[in-house]
């Protein structure tokens, strides 16, 4: 998940009795991804998870095959954010020293 505030149990409690809502909600395990992990997930989803895959084993196999393909391809990232840009844009994050 990329936005934990989007998901909460209230929708289940609106549709089901309390015990059933809790039972369903407890079936979920939420794993939050870092902000910069979204690009990789989007790429994976767009290229190979854009269809129904019947079993978790097949999903794992597909992801592993895709990952191996991407790693062997030696794909490069064209970083366009330079150190100079970082010092300007992220100035507030760097400590300032008074001489």
Biopython code that builds the backbone (N, CA, C, O; Angstrom):
import numpy as np
from Bio.PDB.StructureBuilder import StructureBuilder

atoms = [
    (1, "UNK", "N", (0.835, -1.177, 0.000)),
    (1, "UNK", "CA", (0.000, 0.000, 0.000)),
    (1, "UNK", "C", (0.869, 1.224, 0.000)),
    (1, "UNK", "O", (1.953, 1.235, 0.583)),
    (2, "UNK", "N", (0.402, 2.231, -0.640)),
    (2, "UNK", "CA", (1.210, 3.430, -0.683)),
    (2, "UNK", "C", (0.603, 4.592, 0.077)),
    (2, "UNK", "O", (1.207, 5.663, 0.138)),
    (3, "UNK", "N", (-0.562, 4.414, 0.654)),
    (3, "UNK", "CA", (-1.170, 5.500, 1.416)),
    (3, "UNK", "C", (-2.041, 4.893, 2.512)),
    (3, "UNK", "O", (-3.201, 4.553, 2.274)),
    (4, "UNK", "N", (-1.484, 4.760, 3.698)),
    (4, "UNK", "CA", (-2.188, 4.041, 4.757)),
    (4, "UNK", "C", (-3.461, 4.726, 5.218)),
    (4, "UNK", "O", (-4.324, 4.063, 5.794)),
    (5, "UNK", "N", (-3.616, 6.018, 4.991)),
    (5, "UNK", "CA", (-4.816, 6.714, 5.445)),
    (5, "UNK", "C", (-6.031, 6.394, 4.565)),
    (5, "UNK", "O", (-7.169, 6.669, 4.943)),
    (6, "UNK", "N", (-5.777, 5.818, 3.403)),
    (6, "UNK", "CA", (-6.866, 5.479, 2.487)),
    (6, "UNK", "C", (-7.649, 4.271, 2.977)),
    (6, "UNK", "O", (-8.837, 4.132, 2.684)),
    (7, "UNK", "N", (-6.990, 3.408, 3.713)),
    (7, "UNK", "CA", (-7.590, 2.141, 4.082)),
    (7, "UNK", "C", (-7.899, 2.104, 5.569)),
    (7, "UNK", "O", (-7.014, 2.301, 6.401)),
    (8, "UNK", "N", (-9.152, 1.851, 5.897)),
    (8, "UNK", "CA", (-9.489, 1.631, 7.295)),
    (8, "UNK", "C", (-10.683, 0.688, 7.379)),
    (8, "UNK", "O", (-11.337, 0.401, 6.377)),
    (9, "UNK", "N", (-10.950, 0.224, 8.563)),
    (9, "UNK", "CA", (-11.950, -0.822, 8.768)),
    (9, "UNK", "C", (-13.387, -0.317, 8.704)),
    (9, "UNK", "O", (-14.314, -1.126, 8.677)),
    (10, "UNK", "N", (-13.594, 0.975, 8.679)),
    (10, "UNK", "CA", (-14.957, 1.507, 8.785)),
    (10, "UNK", "C", (-15.894, 0.992, 7.704)),
    (10, "UNK", "O", (-17.077, 0.776, 7.964)),
    (11, "UNK", "N", (-15.382, 0.793, 6.500)),
    (11, "UNK", "CA", (-16.245, 0.308, 5.421)),
    (11, "UNK", "C", (-16.812, -1.079, 5.743)),
    (11, "UNK", "O", (-17.951, -1.380, 5.387)),
    (12, "UNK", "N", (-16.029, -1.915, 6.407)),
    (12, "UNK", "CA", (-16.516, -3.234, 6.775)),
    (12, "UNK", "C", (-17.596, -3.146, 7.853)),
    (12, "UNK", "O", (-18.580, -3.885, 7.830)),
    (13, "UNK", "N", (-17.393, -2.235, 8.786)),
    (13, "UNK", "CA", (-18.365, -2.076, 9.865)),
    (13, "UNK", "C", (-19.668, -1.455, 9.364)),
    (13, "UNK", "O", (-20.717, -1.619, 9.988)),
    (14, "UNK", "N", (-19.601, -0.743, 8.238)),
    (14, "UNK", "CA", (-20.814, -0.194, 7.633)),
    (14, "UNK", "C", (-21.631, -1.277, 6.935)),
    (14, "UNK", "O", (-22.854, -1.177, 6.838)),
    (15, "UNK", "N", (-20.953, -2.303, 6.454)),
    (15, "UNK", "CA", (-21.611, -3.341, 5.653)),
    (15, "UNK", "C", (-21.940, -4.616, 6.418)),
    (15, "UNK", "O", (-22.860, -5.340, 6.040)),
    (16, "UNK", "N", (-21.193, -4.902, 7.497)),
    (16, "UNK", "CA", (-21.340, -6.164, 8.201)),
    (16, "UNK", "C", (-21.550, -5.937, 9.696)),
    (16, "UNK", "O", (-21.302, -4.849, 10.216)),
    (17, "UNK", "N", (-22.007, -6.973, 10.364)),
    (17, "UNK", "CA", (-22.078, -6.954, 11.823)),
    (17, "UNK", "C", (-20.653, -6.863, 12.376)),
    (17, "UNK", "O", (-19.690, -7.207, 11.689)),
    (18, "UNK", "N", (-20.530, -6.402, 13.606)),
    (18, "UNK", "CA", (-19.209, -6.139, 14.188)),
    (18, "UNK", "C", (-18.280, -7.344, 14.148)),
    (18, "UNK", "O", (-17.120, -7.217, 13.756)),
    (19, "UNK", "N", (-18.768, -8.498, 14.543)),
    (19, "UNK", "CA", (-17.913, -9.688, 14.583)),
    (19, "UNK", "C", (-17.413, -10.068, 13.183)),
    (19, "UNK", "O", (-16.243, -10.402, 12.997)),
    (20, "UNK", "N", (-18.316, -10.010, 12.214)),
    (20, "UNK", "CA", (-17.949, -10.358, 10.833)),
    (20, "UNK", "C", (-16.993, -9.314, 10.262)),
    (20, "UNK", "O", (-16.036, -9.667, 9.571)),
    (21, "UNK", "N", (-17.235, -8.060, 10.536)),
    (21, "UNK", "CA", (-16.355, -6.991, 10.053)),
    (21, "UNK", "C", (-14.944, -7.182, 10.593)),
    (21, "UNK", "O", (-13.969, -7.060, 9.851)),
    (22, "UNK", "N", (-14.833, -7.479, 11.882)),
    (22, "UNK", "CA", (-13.518, -7.702, 12.485)),
    (22, "UNK", "C", (-12.849, -8.930, 11.900)),
    (22, "UNK", "O", (-11.645, -8.917, 11.645)),
    (23, "UNK", "N", (-13.611, -9.990, 11.684)),
    (23, "UNK", "CA", (-13.051, -11.219, 11.104)),
    (23, "UNK", "C", (-12.470, -10.930, 9.727)),
    (23, "UNK", "O", (-11.366, -11.374, 9.409)),
    (24, "UNK", "N", (-13.204, -10.193, 8.919)),
    (24, "UNK", "CA", (-12.723, -9.872, 7.569)),
    (24, "UNK", "C", (-11.495, -8.964, 7.646)),
    (24, "UNK", "O", (-10.483, -9.216, 6.992)),
    (25, "UNK", "N", (-11.596, -7.914, 8.444)),
    (25, "UNK", "CA", (-10.494, -6.957, 8.560)),
    (25, "UNK", "C", (-9.206, -7.639, 9.025)),
    (25, "UNK", "O", (-8.118, -7.301, 8.561)),
    (26, "UNK", "N", (-9.333, -8.585, 9.929)),
    (26, "UNK", "CA", (-8.156, -9.277, 10.465)),
    (26, "UNK", "C", (-7.486, -10.192, 9.437)),
    (26, "UNK", "O", (-6.363, -10.647, 9.656)),
    (27, "UNK", "N", (-8.152, -10.461, 8.341)),
    (27, "UNK", "CA", (-7.556, -11.286, 7.287)),
    (27, "UNK", "C", (-6.512, -10.523, 6.488)),
    (27, "UNK", "O", (-5.673, -11.132, 5.824)),
    (28, "UNK", "N", (-6.555, -9.197, 6.548)),
    (28, "UNK", "CA", (-5.623, -8.376, 5.781)),
    (28, "UNK", "C", (-4.330, -8.162, 6.543)),
    (28, "UNK", "O", (-4.326, -7.987, 7.761)),
    (29, "UNK", "N", (-3.249, -8.179, 5.812)),
    (29, "UNK", "CA", (-1.955, -7.795, 6.368)),
    (29, "UNK", "C", (-1.469, -6.624, 5.535)),
    (29, "UNK", "O", (-1.238, -6.770, 4.335)),
    (30, "UNK", "N", (-1.315, -5.483, 6.148)),
    (30, "UNK", "CA", (-0.945, -4.279, 5.425)),
    (30, "UNK", "C", (0.560, -4.100, 5.443)),
    (30, "UNK", "O", (1.194, -4.118, 6.498)),
    (31, "UNK", "N", (1.119, -3.928, 4.259)),
    (31, "UNK", "CA", (2.545, -3.694, 4.108)),
    (31, "UNK", "C", (2.688, -2.368, 3.384)),
    (31, "UNK", "O", (2.242, -2.215, 2.247)),
    (32, "UNK", "N", (3.304, -1.429, 4.043)),
    (32, "UNK", "CA", (3.437, -0.101, 3.481)),
    (32, "UNK", "C", (4.757, 0.016, 2.739)),
    (32, "UNK", "O", (5.801, -0.392, 3.247)),
    (33, "UNK", "N", (4.709, 0.570, 1.542)),
    (33, "UNK", "CA", (5.915, 0.711, 0.745)),
    (33, "UNK", "C", (6.465, 2.115, 0.878)),
    (33, "UNK", "O", (5.711, 3.067, 1.079)),
    (34, "UNK", "N", (7.775, 2.247, 0.766)),
    (34, "UNK", "CA", (8.345, 3.589, 0.813)),
    (34, "UNK", "C", (7.944, 4.381, -0.427)),
    (34, "UNK", "O", (7.642, 3.812, -1.476)),
    (35, "UNK", "N", (7.947, 5.675, -0.287)),
    (35, "UNK", "CA", (7.538, 6.560, -1.376)),
    (35, "UNK", "C", (8.278, 6.248, -2.669)),
    (35, "UNK", "O", (7.672, 6.240, -3.740)),
    (36, "UNK", "N", (9.582, 5.989, -2.585)),
    (36, "UNK", "CA", (10.376, 5.779, -3.791)),
    (36, "UNK", "C", (10.237, 4.363, -4.347)),
    (36, "UNK", "O", (10.770, 4.078, -5.419)),
    (37, "UNK", "N", (9.538, 3.473, -3.651)),
    (37, "UNK", "CA", (9.305, 2.131, -4.160)),
    (37, "UNK", "C", (8.124, 2.058, -5.109)),
    (37, "UNK", "O", (7.922, 1.040, -5.772)),
    (38, "UNK", "N", (7.353, 3.113, -5.181)),
    (38, "UNK", "CA", (6.148, 3.111, -6.010)),
    (38, "UNK", "C", (6.448, 2.957, -7.485)),
    (38, "UNK", "O", (5.708, 2.283, -8.201)),
    (39, "UNK", "N", (7.534, 3.578, -7.955)),
    (39, "UNK", "CA", (7.858, 3.517, -9.378)),
    (39, "UNK", "C", (8.081, 2.088, -9.830)),
    (39, "UNK", "O", (7.615, 1.683, -10.895)),
    (40, "UNK", "N", (8.800, 1.325, -9.012)),
    (40, "UNK", "CA", (9.084, -0.064, -9.371)),
    (40, "UNK", "C", (7.798, -0.890, -9.375)),
    (40, "UNK", "O", (7.587, -1.728, -10.252)),
    (41, "UNK", "N", (6.958, -0.644, -8.396)),
    (41, "UNK", "CA", (5.692, -1.376, -8.333)),
    (41, "UNK", "C", (4.802, -1.011, -9.513)),
    (41, "UNK", "O", (4.165, -1.884, -10.103)),
    (42, "UNK", "N", (4.753, 0.266, -9.861)),
    (42, "UNK", "CA", (3.951, 0.694, -11.008)),
    (42, "UNK", "C", (4.450, 0.040, -12.282)),
    (42, "UNK", "O", (3.656, -0.423, -13.100)),
    (43, "UNK", "N", (5.748, 0.001, -12.449)),
    (43, "UNK", "CA", (6.332, -0.626, -13.633)),
    (43, "UNK", "C", (6.000, -2.112, -13.677)),
    (43, "UNK", "O", (5.646, -2.640, -14.731)),
    (44, "UNK", "N", (6.113, -2.786, -12.537)),
    (44, "UNK", "CA", (5.785, -4.207, -12.467)),
    (44, "UNK", "C", (4.325, -4.439, -12.812)),
    (44, "UNK", "O", (3.995, -5.323, -13.603)),
    (45, "UNK", "N", (3.464, -3.648, -12.219)),
    (45, "UNK", "CA", (2.030, -3.812, -12.442)),
    (45, "UNK", "C", (1.673, -3.581, -13.907)),
    (45, "UNK", "O", (0.886, -4.327, -14.490)),
    (46, "UNK", "N", (2.254, -2.552, -14.487)),
    (46, "UNK", "CA", (1.936, -2.194, -15.868)),
    (46, "UNK", "C", (2.437, -3.238, -16.858)),
    (46, "UNK", "O", (1.776, -3.508, -17.861)),
    (47, "UNK", "N", (3.605, -3.831, -16.583)),
    (47, "UNK", "CA", (4.206, -4.727, -17.562)),
    (47, "UNK", "C", (3.816, -6.187, -17.428)),
    (47, "UNK", "O", (3.795, -6.910, -18.424)),
    (48, "UNK", "N", (3.504, -6.642, -16.209)),
    (48, "UNK", "CA", (3.218, -8.068, -16.112)),
    (48, "UNK", "C", (2.108, -8.452, -15.154)),
    (48, "UNK", "O", (1.707, -9.615, -15.123)),
    (49, "UNK", "N", (1.610, -7.536, -14.391)),
    (49, "UNK", "CA", (0.512, -7.888, -13.490)),
    (49, "UNK", "C", (-0.799, -7.231, -13.927)),
    (49, "UNK", "O", (-1.673, -6.961, -13.102)),
    (50, "UNK", "N", (-0.924, -6.981, -15.211)),
    (50, "UNK", "CA", (-2.120, -6.326, -15.734)),
    (50, "UNK", "C", (-3.179, -7.337, -16.186)),
    (50, "UNK", "O", (-4.038, -7.029, -17.012)),
    (51, "UNK", "N", (-3.099, -8.535, -15.636)),
    (51, "UNK", "CA", (-4.058, -9.587, -15.979)),
    (51, "UNK", "C", (-4.317, -10.446, -14.748)),
    (51, "UNK", "O", (-3.588, -10.361, -13.759)),
    (52, "UNK", "N", (-5.340, -11.259, -14.812)),
    (52, "UNK", "CA", (-5.652, -12.155, -13.688)),
    (52, "UNK", "C", (-4.651, -13.296, -13.649)),
    (52, "UNK", "O", (-4.406, -13.956, -14.659)),
    (53, "UNK", "N", (-4.082, -13.522, -12.490)),
    (53, "UNK", "CA", (-3.196, -14.668, -12.276)),
    (53, "UNK", "C", (-3.819, -15.480, -11.152)),
    (53, "UNK", "O", (-4.062, -14.957, -10.064)),
    (54, "UNK", "N", (-4.076, -16.749, -11.410)),
    (54, "UNK", "CA", (-4.939, -17.559, -10.552)),
    (54, "UNK", "C", (-4.380, -17.897, -9.178)),
    (54, "UNK", "O", (-5.142, -17.979, -8.214)),
    (55, "UNK", "N", (-3.075, -18.096, -9.060)),
    (55, "UNK", "CA", (-2.540, -18.535, -7.775)),
    (55, "UNK", "C", (-1.389, -17.638, -7.337)),
    (55, "UNK", "O", (-0.743, -16.986, -8.157)),
    (56, "UNK", "N", (-1.147, -17.618, -6.040)),
    (56, "UNK", "CA", (-0.039, -16.825, -5.499)),
    (56, "UNK", "C", (1.296, -17.372, -5.991)),
    (56, "UNK", "O", (2.245, -16.610, -6.176)),
    (57, "UNK", "N", (1.382, -18.675, -6.203)),
    (57, "UNK", "CA", (2.618, -19.268, -6.709)),
    (57, "UNK", "C", (2.939, -18.735, -8.099)),
    (57, "UNK", "O", (4.094, -18.435, -8.402)),
    (58, "UNK", "N", (1.912, -18.618, -8.947)),
    (58, "UNK", "CA", (2.132, -18.084, -10.293)),
    (58, "UNK", "C", (2.533, -16.607, -10.235)),
    (58, "UNK", "O", (3.369, -16.154, -11.017)),
    (59, "UNK", "N", (1.937, -15.868, -9.313)),
    (59, "UNK", "CA", (2.315, -14.460, -9.146)),
    (59, "UNK", "C", (3.788, -14.371, -8.759)),
    (59, "UNK", "O", (4.541, -13.586, -9.336)),
    (60, "UNK", "N", (4.197, -15.180, -7.777)),
    (60, "UNK", "CA", (5.599, -15.172, -7.337)),
    (60, "UNK", "C", (6.530, -15.526, -8.490)),
    (60, "UNK", "O", (7.561, -14.882, -8.684)),
    (61, "UNK", "N", (6.160, -16.552, -9.253)),
    (61, "UNK", "CA", (6.993, -16.958, -10.393)),
    (61, "UNK", "C", (7.092, -15.844, -11.433)),
    (61, "UNK", "O", (8.171, -15.583, -11.965)),
    (62, "UNK", "N", (5.980, -15.194, -11.721)),
    (62, "UNK", "CA", (5.968, -14.096, -12.695)),
    (62, "UNK", "C", (6.838, -12.941, -12.226)),
    (62, "UNK", "O", (7.612, -12.384, -13.004)),
    (63, "UNK", "N", (6.712, -12.585, -10.964)),
    (63, "UNK", "CA", (7.499, -11.472, -10.425)),
    (63, "UNK", "C", (8.979, -11.817, -10.434)),
    (63, "UNK", "O", (9.805, -10.986, -10.810)),
    (64, "UNK", "N", (9.326, -13.034, -10.024)),
    (64, "UNK", "CA", (10.729, -13.446, -10.026)),
    (64, "UNK", "C", (11.304, -13.441, -11.438)),
    (64, "UNK", "O", (12.435, -12.999, -11.641)),
    (65, "UNK", "N", (10.545, -13.925, -12.410)),
    (65, "UNK", "CA", (11.021, -13.941, -13.794)),
    (65, "UNK", "C", (11.209, -12.513, -14.308)),
    (65, "UNK", "O", (12.206, -12.213, -14.965)),
    (66, "UNK", "N", (10.258, -11.643, -14.010)),
    (66, "UNK", "CA", (10.362, -10.246, -14.436)),
    (66, "UNK", "C", (11.565, -9.576, -13.784)),
    (66, "UNK", "O", (12.303, -8.840, -14.437)),
    (67, "UNK", "N", (11.759, -9.835, -12.489)),
    (67, "UNK", "CA", (12.877, -9.237, -11.769)),
    (67, "UNK", "C", (14.215, -9.716, -12.339)),
    (67, "UNK", "O", (15.144, -8.926, -12.509)),
    (68, "UNK", "N", (14.301, -10.996, -12.626)),
    (68, "UNK", "CA", (15.530, -11.526, -13.209)),
    (68, "UNK", "C", (15.795, -10.899, -14.575)),
    (68, "UNK", "O", (16.931, -10.542, -14.889)),
    (69, "UNK", "N", (14.750, -10.768, -15.380)),
    (69, "UNK", "CA", (14.873, -10.127, -16.699)),
    (69, "UNK", "C", (15.380, -8.701, -16.550)),
    (69, "UNK", "O", (16.313, -8.293, -17.241)),
    (70, "UNK", "N", (14.756, -7.933, -15.635)),
    (70, "UNK", "CA", (15.157, -6.533, -15.438)),
    (70, "UNK", "C", (16.587, -6.435, -14.929)),
    (70, "UNK", "O", (17.345, -5.580, -15.388)),
    (71, "UNK", "N", (16.966, -7.290, -13.993)),
    (71, "UNK", "CA", (18.324, -7.256, -13.460)),
    (71, "UNK", "C", (19.360, -7.619, -14.518)),
    (71, "UNK", "O", (20.432, -7.016, -14.567)),
    (72, "UNK", "N", (19.050, -8.595, -15.362)),
    (72, "UNK", "CA", (19.980, -9.017, -16.414)),
    (72, "UNK", "C", (20.057, -8.008, -17.546)),
    (72, "UNK", "O", (21.046, -7.971, -18.278)),
    (73, "UNK", "N", (19.034, -7.199, -17.696)),
    (73, "UNK", "CA", (18.996, -6.197, -18.759)),
    (73, "UNK", "C", (19.941, -5.038, -18.455)),
    (73, "UNK", "O", (20.295, -4.274, -19.353)),
    (74, "UNK", "N", (20.352, -4.904, -17.190)),
    (74, "UNK", "CA", (21.202, -3.799, -16.750)),
    (74, "UNK", "C", (20.592, -2.450, -17.127)),
    (74, "UNK", "O", (21.271, -1.570, -17.657)),
    (75, "UNK", "N", (19.324, -2.311, -16.849)),
    (75, "UNK", "CA", (18.621, -1.065, -17.152)),
    (75, "UNK", "C", (19.236, 0.074, -16.347)),
    (75, "UNK", "O", (19.586, -0.093, -15.178)),
    (76, "UNK", "N", (19.360, 1.204, -16.972)),
    (76, "UNK", "CA", (19.952, 2.378, -16.332)),
    (76, "UNK", "C", (18.866, 3.397, -16.011)),
    (76, "UNK", "O", (17.824, 3.461, -16.664)),
    (77, "UNK", "N", (19.146, 4.182, -14.992)),
    (77, "UNK", "CA", (18.256, 5.276, -14.627)),
    (77, "UNK", "C", (18.950, 6.572, -14.999)),
    (77, "UNK", "O", (20.116, 6.779, -14.663)),
    (78, "UNK", "N", (18.245, 7.427, -15.681)),
    (78, "UNK", "CA", (18.798, 8.720, -16.067)),
    (78, "UNK", "C", (18.448, 9.739, -14.988)),
    (78, "UNK", "O", (17.418, 10.409, -15.060)),
    (79, "UNK", "N", (19.323, 9.844, -13.983)),
    (79, "UNK", "CA", (19.078, 10.782, -12.894)),
    (79, "UNK", "C", (19.265, 12.195, -13.413)),
    (79, "UNK", "O", (20.306, 12.522, -13.983)),
    (80, "UNK", "N", (18.260, 13.027, -13.217)),
    (80, "UNK", "CA", (18.357, 14.403, -13.682)),
    (80, "UNK", "C", (18.371, 15.391, -12.523)),
    (80, "UNK", "O", (18.247, 16.599, -12.724)),
    (81, "UNK", "N", (18.521, 14.879, -11.335)),
    (81, "UNK", "CA", (18.550, 15.708, -10.135)),
    (81, "UNK", "C", (20.011, 15.766, -9.685)),
    (81, "UNK", "O", (20.524, 14.804, -9.113)),
    (82, "UNK", "N", (20.669, 16.875, -9.938)),
    (82, "UNK", "CA", (22.096, 17.002, -9.651)),
    (82, "UNK", "C", (22.331, 17.404, -8.190)),
    (82, "UNK", "O", (21.405, 17.801, -7.483)),
    (83, "UNK", "N", (23.590, 17.292, -7.760)),
    (83, "UNK", "CA", (23.942, 17.747, -6.418)),
    (83, "UNK", "C", (23.624, 19.225, -6.235)),
    (83, "UNK", "O", (23.118, 19.642, -5.193)),
    (84, "UNK", "N", (23.929, 20.002, -7.259)),
    (84, "UNK", "CA", (23.653, 21.442, -7.184)),
    (84, "UNK", "C", (22.153, 21.687, -6.980)),
    (84, "UNK", "O", (21.756, 22.506, -6.151)),
    (85, "UNK", "N", (21.330, 20.969, -7.744)),
    (85, "UNK", "CA", (19.868, 21.096, -7.593)),
    (85, "UNK", "C", (19.432, 20.682, -6.195)),
    (85, "UNK", "O", (18.549, 21.300, -5.601)),
    (86, "UNK", "N", (20.059, 19.631, -5.675)),
    (86, "UNK", "CA", (19.693, 19.144, -4.345)),
    (86, "UNK", "C", (19.989, 20.194, -3.283)),
    (86, "UNK", "O", (19.175, 20.415, -2.387)),
    (87, "UNK", "N", (21.148, 20.843, -3.375)),
    (87, "UNK", "CA", (21.497, 21.865, -2.386)),
    (87, "UNK", "C", (20.498, 23.011, -2.399)),
    (87, "UNK", "O", (20.206, 23.594, -1.355)),
    (88, "UNK", "N", (19.978, 23.334, -3.568)),
    (88, "UNK", "CA", (19.000, 24.425, -3.666)),
    (88, "UNK", "C", (17.632, 23.955, -3.170)),
    (88, "UNK", "O", (17.020, 24.587, -2.309)),
    (89, "UNK", "N", (17.168, 22.849, -3.722)),
    (89, "UNK", "CA", (15.822, 22.388, -3.418)),
    (89, "UNK", "C", (15.664, 21.871, -1.987)),
    (89, "UNK", "O", (14.613, 22.052, -1.372)),
    (90, "UNK", "N", (16.702, 21.232, -1.464)),
    (90, "UNK", "CA", (16.617, 20.611, -0.150)),
    (90, "UNK", "C", (17.359, 21.406, 0.921)),
    (90, "UNK", "O", (17.712, 20.865, 1.969)),
    (91, "UNK", "N", (17.588, 22.660, 0.660)),
    (91, "UNK", "CA", (18.355, 23.518, 1.562)),
    (91, "UNK", "C", (17.863, 23.440, 3.008)),
    (91, "UNK", "O", (18.659, 23.420, 3.946)),
    (92, "UNK", "N", (16.562, 23.397, 3.169)),
    (92, "UNK", "CA", (16.000, 23.388, 4.523)),
    (92, "UNK", "C", (16.351, 22.110, 5.299)),
    (92, "UNK", "O", (16.246, 22.089, 6.525)),
    (93, "UNK", "N", (16.764, 21.053, 4.604)),
    (93, "UNK", "CA", (17.113, 19.801, 5.265)),
    (93, "UNK", "C", (18.560, 19.737, 5.709)),
    (93, "UNK", "O", (18.918, 18.909, 6.546)),
    (94, "UNK", "N", (19.410, 20.617, 5.149)),
    (94, "UNK", "CA", (20.808, 20.611, 5.497)),
    (94, "UNK", "C", (21.065, 21.505, 6.700)),
    (94, "UNK", "O", (20.449, 22.562, 6.835)),
    (95, "UNK", "N", (21.970, 21.086, 7.571)),
    (95, "UNK", "CA", (22.283, 21.953, 8.716)),
    (95, "UNK", "C", (22.991, 23.214, 8.252)),
    (95, "UNK", "O", (23.766, 23.179, 7.297)),
    (96, "UNK", "N", (22.731, 24.307, 8.913)),
    (96, "UNK", "CA", (23.428, 25.541, 8.561)),
    (96, "UNK", "C", (24.425, 25.861, 9.660)),
    (96, "UNK", "O", (24.156, 25.657, 10.843)),
    (97, "UNK", "N", (25.558, 26.357, 9.258)),
    (97, "UNK", "CA", (26.622, 26.691, 10.192)),
    (97, "UNK", "C", (26.881, 28.189, 10.114)),
    (97, "UNK", "O", (26.986, 28.757, 9.027)),
    (98, "UNK", "N", (26.981, 28.815, 11.262)),
    (98, "UNK", "CA", (27.270, 30.236, 11.326)),
    (98, "UNK", "C", (28.753, 30.396, 11.569)),
    (98, "UNK", "O", (29.284, 29.869, 12.547)),
    (99, "UNK", "N", (29.428, 31.117, 10.692)),
    (99, "UNK", "CA", (30.888, 31.333, 10.833)),
    (99, "UNK", "C", (31.159, 32.503, 11.718)),
    (99, "UNK", "O", (32.318, 32.841, 11.956)),
]
sb = StructureBuilder()
sb.init_structure("model")
sb.init_model(0)
sb.init_chain("A")
sb.init_seg("    ")
for serial, (resi, resn, name, xyz) in enumerate(atoms, 1):
    if name == "N":
        sb.init_residue(resn, " ", resi, " ")
    sb.init_atom(name, np.array(xyz, "f"), 0.0, 1.0, " ", f" {name:<3s}", serial, name[0])
structure = sb.get_structure()
